[in-house]
Amino acid sequence: MASNHPNRKSVTKSDIVRALKEHDNAMEMMYRHILLIDDVFAKYIDMKKDGDALAKFMKIPPKEDGKPKQPKRKRRRRSTSASKK
């Protein structure tokens, strides 16, 4: 991974390994925070005794006639040939 710039250091294998380890640690911390928030939210629902109401709220209503409620968006068609200037 040599650089074209004479004063710039190239990236070493240890630099890549260190960056990947830091990324892995950050992902692990984020995962732990998500689990903590999930646990707090579940305990809050239990405390308020709103589990059934939340399940009813979160339930996705069935589609009527098998068609989505919102119409599909039309895709713009672009010419595949190069534009003339």
Secondary structure, 3 states (H helix, E strand, C coil): CCCCCCCCCCCCHHHHHHHHHHHHHHHHHHHHHHHHHHHHHHHHHHHHCCHHHHHHHHCCCCCHHHCCCCCCCCCCCCCCCCCCC
